[in-house]
Amino acid sequence: MPYAVIVSKSVQKQILKLPASIRLKVQEKLLMLKSEPHPHGALKLKGYDHQYRIRIGDYRIRYEIFDEELRIQVLQCKHRREVYRDKN
């Protein structure tokens, strides 16, 4: 069963602010999350039970997996120096 990937309006705005080449890669990774919530290279974030991050160059996608609901909530998509500052 594919997961539902939920991207809030605030995260959509973050994605739109990215450089075009990075934005395309982010969209590909988000589509990939539907079928594989733990892709190669995704790391679990310390201090959180269900949060992971995917690296795309100098940018990061932070997301949370809800396995029992088959849902992925995208929390942030920002430059690496900004993504870990304001934790949800």
N, C-alpha and C positions, 0 to 999 in steps of 0.2 A: 504494500500500500504506500502510495506517495505521501510525503508530508506536505502540509500546508505551510507555505512560507509567508509570514505576515510582516509587512514593511509599513511602519507608521508614516504619517505625513512628514514628521520632523526628519526621519531617516531618508525619506525620498528627497527632501530638500538638500540634505547632506550629500547624497549621491549626485544630484544635479550640479552641485558646486565643484565636483571633481573634474580633473582634466579629462578630455574626451577619451583618450586611450585607456585610462584607468577605469572610467565609467563603463566602458564596454566589457572589460574584464570582470568588474564587479557584477554586472548583470549576468554574465555567464556563470559565475560562481553561485549566485543566488538561484539560478535555474537548476544548477547541479545539486544544490542542497535538497531539493524536492525528493530526489531518489537516493541520495547518499548524505545523511546528516552529519556523518563523521568522515569527510573526505581526507585523502592523504594530505598531510601538512597542517591539518586543523589541530590546535592545541587547546586543552582544557585550561581554563583560567584558575589559578590558585585562589583559594578563599571563597569559591563559588561552587555550588553543587552541580549545576547544569549549564554553565556558561562556557563558551568556546570562542576562539578567534581564528580567522583565516587571514593569512598574509598575502597582500597583493602589492609587491614592491614596497614602497614606504607607507602604504595605506593598510588599514585593518578593518575587517568586518567583525564586530562583536555580536554574538547571537546566543540565544538560550533555547535549549531543546526540551520539549514536553513530550516524552515518548508515549505516555499513556493516551495522550490526545492526538498523536501524530501531527504535532504543530511545532513550528520553529518561529520564534519571535526575534526579528533583527533589532538589536538595541542601538547600534551605532555603526557608522561607516565614515571614518575620518583618518587623517594623517596620524602616524604612530605616536607623535609627540603629544597629540590631543586626545586620543581615544581612551586612555586610561585615567585621565584627570577626573572627570565627573562620572563617577560610577553609579549605575542604576541599581 
